[in-house]
Amino acid sequence: MWSIPAGLFLVAFFHRNAPGVMARDLMETFGVTGAVIGLLSATYFYSYAGFMLPAGMLIDAFGARRTVAAGGAVMGLGTLAFWMIGAVTLVGSLVCVAIVRDAPEAVAAPPPPALGVLLRGMGRVLANAHTWPVFLSFFCLYSALGNLFLWAVPFLRDVYGLATLPAATVAAATSIALLGSAPLTGFVSDSVVRRRKHPASP
């Protein structure tokens, strides 16, 4: 069941890389500079970062099934100028509604916590000094990746003369590496390092 939301997250990588494939076309069509295209692409990351906390609250209030499906539907509808990716995303949202459940059939889903409880918990997390190194490393990583995703394809086309499809294929190596490194990191942690502590512990 978890594979359906994970599949929607995988599709989101295609959405994330799409502006880079059409960056030069957008600049030529609308007569804008690279700075404007960069700002347009950055709106994805602004909304991504700004919606993390509200998304967690929505999952607590409405459950993962409805929240993930609604998010996927918005993502799919917003990318129907890319009809194939948009259609796949919308299908994934419908499958999420049909199959994903918030709790096992025999177990009732817990009631959502009160807003005051959520705010106090968020305050404790933000006040924990161990929160910020992880936050800053993730922030810097995605800032660098955002630039790479946006300009890799135009760079490969303009500097090395690759056609759009080969350039996009080469640029996809970063996303493939990210997807493959997640389970590999877990394997190395369990099988090689075998030593860890809670990330929020002193």
Secondary structure, 3 states (H helix, E strand, C coil): CCHHHHHHHHHHHHHHHHHHHHHHHHHHHHCCCHHHHHHHHHHHHHHHHHCHHHHHHHHHHHCHHHHHHHHHHHHHHCCCCCHHHHHHHHHHHHHHHHHCCCCCCCCCCCCCCCHHHHHHHHHHHHHCCCHHHHHHHHHHHHHHHHHHHHHHHHHHHHHHCCCHHHHHHHHCHHHHHHHHHHHHHHHHHHHHHCCCCCCCCC
